[in-house]
Amino acid sequence: MDLEGYAKRALGKGEDETVLADTITERILEIKNTTKEYAEKLSQAVIVEAKATLEPIGDVFEPIRSGITLGEFGVGSRGLGDFYTHEKISEIIGKTTAVVDSSHLDDSGVVQGKGEYIVVNIDGIHSRLSDYPFLAGFHVARAALRDIYAMGARPLALLSDIHVADDGDVGKIFDHIAGITAVSDLTGVPLITGSTLRIGGDVVIGERMSGGVGAVGIANTLTSRIRAEPGDKIIMSEGAGGGTISTAALYYGKHEIVEETLNITFIKACELLMQHDLISQIHVMTDVTNGGVRGDAKEISRTAKVKLTFYEDEILPLVNQSVLRMLNELEIDYLGVSLDALLLITPPHAAEKIIQLLSKHNIQARIIGEVTAGSGTELITPDGITDFTPRFRESAYTPVKKILGERTPGNYQQMQNRIDDAAAKAIYKKQQMVNRIRKKQKQ
């Protein structure tokens, strides 16, 4: 629980400080094993801090508000709202000297080194795996490495950032590191640095954990999404999911399915492509995450300005059958969740070579579609062509997400306008502060 946020909201509404202090004391005693005297002192201190920072004076403190919450707009939910927000983030960052930056919508960024490309990325842990630190560590480390490989790069090192709330057990950190380094041991990519902090320091109580794992790699040839061309074939490898599928299995009581996700098949496939010098023949590599095949297809189409056509009959056999049965039983759209499969876009002459190589090493892969001139995406099913655009949120894969739903809100356009306005204000604020600091430096 965020005590500071709770206090600020209450003070902003004009709540009586004595009543607020009593309420916060009760909240503290619900979570912390402490005395009432300590809880009362902590409550008073929280209110003192909240009052001091409620309305600080100075334009640097002026918050940029859209009036739209992350939950309302689906930020982090791998759907239309999330993608739109990331487009705005790239606008705020602005034009960079990077070879691949956030405007390309790839999961990794690239800068030019001396004779090689330096590839960097970071992935956040799955928020619903907070109570399962090993799983959270394993899946986020594997995701970070996947994103490096997906850029045609060889990973060199991992780094971690762990935040645990004040009442979390120290063992939670060790469990999480064990999950990360299990991937390190399996792949030979070392975890070399990181940060360990508490969420919100002293003012967020409870046991919630968050954080991320980053990775760095080098490449000679890039396989970013912008390189998709008309005439290319789309290949997908087998996938059993990762953090998302584990979360669905956990929160629907199908715990045995989690075991299906514990593998390094994606990484093995990428290593084989590198060992056999096939990377140079691949235009695009990506992992099926961010809203599933639907989400990846939209991002590739938008970035490369091409049309992507998929064939459902070719996709279905590549989804781990135990996972697919669970998704079907729970009415979760398998095309809208992270399958952690390898997606390749290649010229036709390279497609069969790749499929044969992976098959020789017991990794299933198929041609699941093609790239043509045009825009947008489509899915060919036994019943004909069907809608293949991402939903407002990724497939609802937990009971809570089922309640939130996947439908686009009726006021989505109005929300977009307010998001646009907030992004424009952020750009202006950045420019003003940069100019101010440069002026000071000249004095």
For each residue, the residues with C-beta under 8 A, 3 or more apart:
1: 6 27 31 204 205 206
2: 5 6 200 203 204
3: 6 7 24 27 28 42 43 46 203 204 205
4: 7 8 46 49 50 200 203 204
5: 2 8 9
6: 1 2 3 9 10 24 27
7: 3 4 10 11 20 24 46 47 49 50
8: 4 5 11 12 50 53 54
9: 5 6 12 13
10: 6 7 13 15 20 23
11: 7 8 14 15 17 20 47 50 51 54
12: 8 9 54
13: 9 10
14: 11
15: 10 11 19 20
16: 19 20
17: 11 20 21 47
18: 21 22
19: 15 16 22 23
20: 7 10 11 15 16 17 23 24 47
21: 17 18 24 25 40 43 44 47
22: 18 19 25 26 43
23: 10 19 20 26 27
24: 3 6 7 20 21 27 28 42 43 46 47
25: 21 22 28 29 36 39 40 42 43
26: 22 23 29 30
27: 1 3 6 23 24 30 31 205
28: 3 24 25 31 32 34 39 42 43 205
29: 25 26 32 34 36 39
30: 26 27
31: 1 27 28 167 205 206
32: 28 29 39 167 205
33:
34: 28 29 38 39
35: 38 39
36: 25 29 39 40
37: 40 41
38: 34 35 41 42
39: 25 28 29 32 34 35 36 42 43
40: 21 25 36 37 43 44
41: 37 38 44 45
42: 3 24 25 28 38 39 45 46 202
43: 3 21 22 24 25 28 39 40 46 47
44: 21 40 41 47 48
45: 41 42 48 49
46: 3 4 7 24 42 43 49 50 203
47: 7 11 17 20 21 24 43 44 50 51
48: 44 45 51 52
49: 4 7 45 46 52 53 203
50: 4 7 8 11 46 47 53 54
51: 11 47 48 54
52: 48 49
53: 8 49 50 56
54: 8 11 12 50 51
55:
56: 53 61
57: 61
58: 61 62
59: 62 429 432
60: 433
61: 56 57 58
62: 58 59 429
63:
64: 422 425 426 429
65: 422
66: 418 419 421 422
67: 418
68: 72 73 415 418 419
69: 72 73
70: 73 75 76
71: 74 75 404
72: 68 69 409 415
73: 68 69 70 81 84 85 415 419
74: 71 77 79 80 81 82 392 393
75: 70 71 81 82 85
76: 70 82 127
77: 74 81 82 392 393 394
78: 82 289 290 291 292 295 338 390 393 394
79: 74 82 83 291 295 390 391 392 393 394 406
80: 74 83 84 390 391 392 408 412
81: 73 74 75 77 84 85 392 393 412 415
82: 74 75 76 77 78 79 85 86 290 291 393
83: 79 80 86 87 105 291 295 298 299 390
84: 73 80 81 87 88 416 419
85: 73 75 81 82 88 89 419
86: 82 83 89 90 102 105
87: 83 84 90 91 105
88: 84 85 91 92 419 420 423
89: 85 86 92 93 102
90: 86 87 93 101 102 103 105
91: 87 88 94 423 427
92: 88 89 423 426 427 430
93: 89 90 96 101 102 103
94: 91 427
95:
96: 93 101
97: 111
98: 101 109 110 111
99: 110 111 112 117 222
100: 104 106 108 109 110 151 222 224 226
101: 90 93 96 98 104 109
102: 86 89 90 93 105 109
103: 90 93
104: 100 101 224 225 226 303
105: 83 86 87 90 102 225 299 302 303
106: 100 109 150 151 224 225 286 303
107: 121 123 147 150 286 287 289 290
108: 100 119 120 121 147 148 150 151 153
109: 98 100 101 102 106 119 120 121
110: 98 99 100 117 118 119 120 151 219 222 224
111: 97 98 99 117 118 120
112: 99 117 118
113: 116 117 118 218
114:
115:
116: 113 218 219 220
117: 99 110 111 112 113 151 153 218 219 220 222
118: 110 111 112 113 216 217 218
119: 108 109 110 148 151 153 216 217 218 219
120: 108 109 110 111 214 215 216 217
121: 107 108 109 144 147 148 151 214 215
122: 144 161 212 213 214 215
123: 107 140 143 144 147 212 213 214
124: 127 140 210 211 212
125: 129 130 136 137 139 140 176 209 210 211 212 213 243
126: 129 136 139 140 243 244 246 247
127: 76 124 130 210
128: 247 250 251 398
129: 125 126 132 133 135 136 139 243 246 247 250
130: 125 127 133 136 207 208 209 210
131: 207
132: 129 135 136 246 250
133: 129 130 136 137 172 173 175 176 179 209
134: 137 138 175 176 178 179 182
135: 129 132 138 139 179 243 246 258
136: 125 126 129 130 132 133 139 140 176 179 209 243
137: 125 133 134 140 141 160 175 176 177 178 179 180 181 182 183 213
138: 134 135 141 142 179 180 182 183 262
139: 125 126 129 135 136 142 143 179 242 243 246 261
140: 123 124 125 126 136 137 143 144 180 211 212 213 243
141: 137 138 144 145 158 160 179 180 181 182 183 184 191 213
142: 138 139 145 146 183 242 264 266 267 340
143: 123 139 140 146 147 213 242 243 287 289 340
144: 121 122 123 140 141 147 148 158 212 213 214 215
145: 141 142 148 149 155 158 183 187 189 215 267
146: 142 143 149 150 266 267 270 287 289 340
147: 107 108 121 123 143 144 150 151 215 287
148: 108 119 121 144 145 151 153 154 155 215 216 217
149: 145 146 152 153 154 155 217 266 267 270 285
150: 106 107 108 146 147 223 270 285 286 287 342
151: 100 106 108 110 117 119 121 147 148 217 219 222 223 224 285
152: 149 219 220 221 222 223 279 282 285
153: 108 117 119 148 149 217 218 219
154: 148 149 217 218 219 274
155: 145 148 149 158 187 189 215 216 217
156: 189 216 217 218
157: 189 190 191 192 215 216
158: 141 144 145 155 180 183 184 189 190 191 192 213 214 215
159: 191 192 193 194 213 214 215 216
160: 137 141 176 177 180 191 193 194 195 211 212 213 214
161: 122 194 195 197 211 212 213 214
162: 173 176 177 194 195 196 197 209 211
163: 197 198 199 209 210 211
164: 168 172 173 196 198 199 207 208 209
165: 168 198 199 200 204 205 206 207 208 209
166: 198 199 200 201 202 204 205 206
167: 31 32 205 206 207
168: 164 165 172 198 206 207 208 209
169: 172 207
170: 173 174
171: 174 175
172: 133 164 168 169 175 176 207 209
173: 133 162 164 170 176 177 196
174: 170 171 177 178
175: 133 134 137 171 172 178 179
176: 125 133 134 136 137 160 162 172 173 179 180 209 211
177: 137 160 162 173 174 180 181 191
178: 134 137 174 175 181 182
179: 133 134 135 136 137 138 139 141 175 176 182 183
180: 137 138 140 141 158 160 176 177 183 184 191 213
181: 137 141 177 178 184 185 191
182: 134 137 138 141 178 179 185 186
183: 137 138 141 142 145 158 179 180 186 187 189 264
184: 141 158 180 181 187 188 189 190 191
185: 181 182 188
186: 182 183 264 267
187: 145 155 183 184 264 267
188: 184 185
189: 145 155 156 157 158 183 184 215
190: 157 158 184
191: 141 157 158 159 160 177 180 181 184 194
192: 157 158 159
193: 159 160
194: 159 160 161 162 191
195: 160 161 162
196: 162 164 173
197: 161 162 163
198: 163 164 165 166 168 201 202 204
199: 163 164 165 166 204 208 209 210
200: 2 4 165 166 203 204
201: 166 198 204
202: 42 166 198
203: 2 3 4 46 49 200
204: 1 2 3 4 165 166 198 199 200 201 208
205: 1 3 27 28 31 32 165 166 167
206: 1 31 165 166 167 168
207: 130 131 164 165 167 168 169 172
208: 130 164 165 168 199 204
209: 125 130 133 136 162 163 164 165 168 172 176 199
210: 124 125 127 130 163 199
211: 124 125 140 160 161 162 163 176
212: 122 123 124 125 140 144 160 161
213: 122 123 125 137 140 141 143 144 158 159 160 161 180
214: 120 121 122 123 144 158 159 160 161
215: 120 121 122 144 145 147 148 155 157 158 159 189
216: 118 119 120 148 155 156 157 159
217: 118 119 120 148 149 151 153 154 155 156
218: 113 116 117 118 119 153 154 156
219: 110 116 117 119 151 152 153 154 222
220: 116 117 152
221: 152 279 280
222: 99 100 110 117 151 152 219 227
223: 150 151 152 227 279 282 283 284 285
224: 100 104 106 110 151 227 284
225: 104 105 106 228 284 286 299 300 303 304
226: 100 104 303 304
227: 222 223 224 283 284 304 345
228: 225 232 283 284 300 303 304 306 308 345 371
229: 232 283 304 306 347 371
230: 306 371 372 373
231: 347 348 370 371 372
232: 228 229 283 284 345 346 347 348 370 371
233: 345 346 347 348 351 367 369 370 371
234: 308 310 343 344 345 367 368 369 370 371
235: 342 343 344 345 346 351 354 355 365 366 367 368
236: 239 288 293 314 315 318 341 342 343 344 365 366 368
237: 265 266 269 318 341 342 343 344 358 363 364 365
238: 265 318 319 320 341 363 364 365
239: 236 265 266 288 318 319 320 339 340 341 342
240: 245 260 261 263 265 319 320 322 323 339 340
241: 244 245 246 260 261 320 323 337 338 339 340
242: 139 142 143 245 246 261 289 338 340
243: 125 126 129 135 136 139 140 143 246 247 261 338
244: 126 241 247 248 289 337 338 394 397
245: 240 241 242 248 249 257 258 260 261 323 337 338 339 340 397
246: 126 129 132 135 139 241 242 243 249 250 257 258 261
247: 126 128 129 243 244 250 251 397 398
248: 244 245 251 252 254 257 326 327 330 332 337 397 398
249: 245 246 252 254 255 256 257 258 261 326
250: 128 129 132 246 247 253 255 258
251: 128 247 248 398 399 400
252: 248 249 326 330 398 399
253: 250
254: 248 249 257 326
255: 249 250 258
256: 249 259
257: 245 246 248 249 254 260 261 322 323 326
258: 135 245 246 249 250 255 261 262
259: 256 262
260: 240 241 245 257 263 320 322 323
261: 139 240 241 242 243 245 246 249 257 258 323 340
262: 138 258 259
263: 240 260
264: 142 183 186 187 267 268
265: 237 238 239 240 268 269 363
266: 142 146 149 237 239 269 270 287 340 341 342
267: 142 145 146 149 186 187 264 270 271
268: 264 265 271 272 361 363
269: 237 265 266 272 273 342 358 363 365
270: 146 149 150 266 267 273 274 285 342
271: 267 268 274 275
272: 268 269 275 276 357 358 361 363
273: 269 270 276 278 279 282 354 357
274: 154 270 271 277 278 279
275: 271 272
276: 272 273 357
277: 274 280
278: 273 274 281 282 350 353 354 357
279: 152 221 223 273 274 282 285
280: 221 277
281: 278 346 347 349 350 353 354
282: 152 223 273 278 279 285 344 345 346 350 354
283: 223 227 228 229 232 345 346 347
284: 223 224 225 227 228 232 300 304 343 344 345 346
285: 149 150 151 152 223 270 279 282 342 343 344
286: 106 107 150 225 296 300 343
287: 107 143 146 147 150 266 340 341 342 343
288: 236 239 292 293 296 338 339 340 341 342 343
289: 78 107 143 146 242 244 292 295 296 338 340
290: 78 82 107 295 296 299 338 394
291: 78 79 82 83 294 295 296 298 336 337 338 390 391 394
292: 78 288 289 295 296 333 334 335 336 337 338 339 394 395
293: 236 288 296 297 310 315 335 336 339 343
294: 291 297 298 335 336 377 388 389 390 391
295: 78 79 83 289 290 291 292 298 299 336 390 394
296: 286 288 289 290 291 292 293 299 300 343
297: 293 294 300 301 308 310 377 388
298: 83 291 294 295 301 302 377 389 390
299: 83 105 225 290 295 296 302 303
300: 225 228 284 286 296 297 303 304 306 308 345
301: 297 298 304 305 306 307 308 375 376 377
302: 105 298 299 305
303: 104 105 106 225 226 228 299 300
304: 225 226 227 228 229 284 300 301 371
305: 301 302 375
306: 228 229 230 300 301 371 372 373 374 375
307: 301 371 372 373 374 375 376 377 378
308: 228 234 297 300 301 369 370 371 376 377 378
309: 369 370 371 372 377 378 379 380
310: 234 293 297 314 315 368 369 377 378 379 380 388
311: 314 315 368 369 379 380
312: 315 316 379 380 381 382
313: 316 381 382
314: 236 310 311 317 318 366 367 368 369
315: 236 293 310 311 312 318 319 335 366 368
316: 312 313 319 324
317: 314 364 366
318: 236 237 238 239 314 315 341 364 365 366 368
319: 238 239 240 315 316 323 324 327 334 339 341
320: 238 239 240 241 260 323 324
321: 324 325
322: 240 257 260 325 326
323: 240 241 245 257 260 261 319 320 326 327 339
324: 316 319 320 321 327 328 334
325: 321 322 328 329
326: 248 249 252 254 257 322 323 329 330 332
327: 248 319 323 324 330 332 333 334 337 395
328: 324 325 331 332 334
329: 325 326
330: 248 252 326 327 397
331: 328
332: 248 326 327 328 336 337 395 396 397
333: 292 327 336 337 391 395
334: 292 319 324 327 328 337 339 395
335: 292 293 294 315 379 388 395
336: 291 292 293 294 295 332 333 390 391 394 395 406
337: 241 244 245 248 291 292 327 332 333 334 394 395 397
338: 78 241 242 243 244 245 288 289 290 291 292 394
339: 239 240 241 245 288 292 293 319 323 334
340: 142 143 146 239 240 241 242 245 261 266 287 288 289
341: 236 237 238 239 266 287 288 318 319
342: 150 235 236 237 239 266 269 270 285 287 288 365
343: 234 235 236 237 284 285 286 287 288 293 296
344: 234 235 236 237 282 284 285 354
345: 227 228 232 233 234 235 282 283 284 300 371
346: 232 233 235 281 282 283 284 350 351 354
347: 229 231 232 233 281 283 350 351
348: 231 232 233 351
349: 281 352 353
350: 278 281 282 346 347 353 354
351: 233 235 346 347 348 354 355 367
352: 349 355 356
353: 278 281 349 350 356 357
354: 235 273 278 281 282 344 346 350 351 357 358 365
355: 235 351 352 358 359 365 366 367
356: 352 353 359 360
357: 272 273 276 278 353 354 360 361
358: 237 269 272 354 355 361 363 364 365
359: 355 356 362 363 364 365
360: 356 357
361: 268 272 357 358
362: 359
363: 237 238 265 268 269 272 358 359
364: 237 238 317 318 358 359
365: 235 236 237 238 269 318 342 354 355 358 359
366: 235 236 314 315 317 318 355
367: 233 234 235 314 351 355 370
368: 234 235 236 310 311 314 315 318
369: 233 234 308 309 310 311 314
370: 231 232 233 234 308 309 367
371: 228 229 230 231 232 233 234 304 306 307 308 309 345
372: 230 231 306 307 309
373: 230 306 307
374: 306 307
375: 301 305 306 307
376: 301 307 308 389
377: 294 297 298 301 307 308 309 310 388 389
378: 307 308 309 310 385 386 388
379: 309 310 311 312 335 385 386 387 388
380: 309 310 311 312 384 385 386
381: 312 313 384 385 386
382: 312 313
383: 386
384: 380 381
385: 378 379 380 381
386: 378 379 380 381 383
387: 379
388: 294 297 310 335 377 378 379
389: 294 298 376 377
390: 78 79 80 83 291 294 295 298 336 394
391: 79 80 291 294 333 336 394 395 406 407 408
392: 74 77 79 80 81 406 407 408 409 412
393: 74 77 78 79 81 82 396 401 404 405 406
394: 77 78 79 244 290 291 292 295 336 337 338 390 391 397 406
395: 292 327 332 333 334 335 336 337 391 406
396: 332 393 401 402 404 405 406
397: 244 245 247 248 330 332 337 394 401
398: 128 247 248 251 252 401 402
399: 251 252 402 403
400: 251 403 404
401: 393 396 397 398 404
402: 396 398 399 405
403: 399 400
404: 71 393 396 400 401
405: 393 396 402
406: 79 336 391 392 393 394 395 396
407: 391 392
408: 80 391 392 412
409: 72 392 412 415
410:
411: 414 415
412: 80 81 392 408 409 415 416
413: 416 417
414: 411 417 418
415: 68 72 73 81 409 411 412 418 419
416: 84 412 413 419 420
417: 413 414 420 421
418: 66 67 68 414 415 421 422
419: 66 68 73 84 85 88 415 416 422 423
420: 88 416 417 423 424
421: 66 417 418 424 425
422: 64 65 66 418 419 425 426
423: 88 91 92 419 420 426 427
424: 420 421 427 428
425: 64 421 422 428 429
426: 64 92 422 423 429 430
427: 91 92 94 423 424 430 431
428: 424 425 431 432
429: 59 62 64 425 426 432 433
430: 92 426 427 433 434
431: 427 428 434 435
432: 59 428 429 435 436
433: 60 429 430 436 437
434: 430 431 437 438
435: 431 432 438 439
436: 432 433 439 440
437: 433 434 440 441
438: 434 435 441 442
439: 435 436 442 443
440: 436 437 443
441: 437 438
442: 438 439
443: 439 440
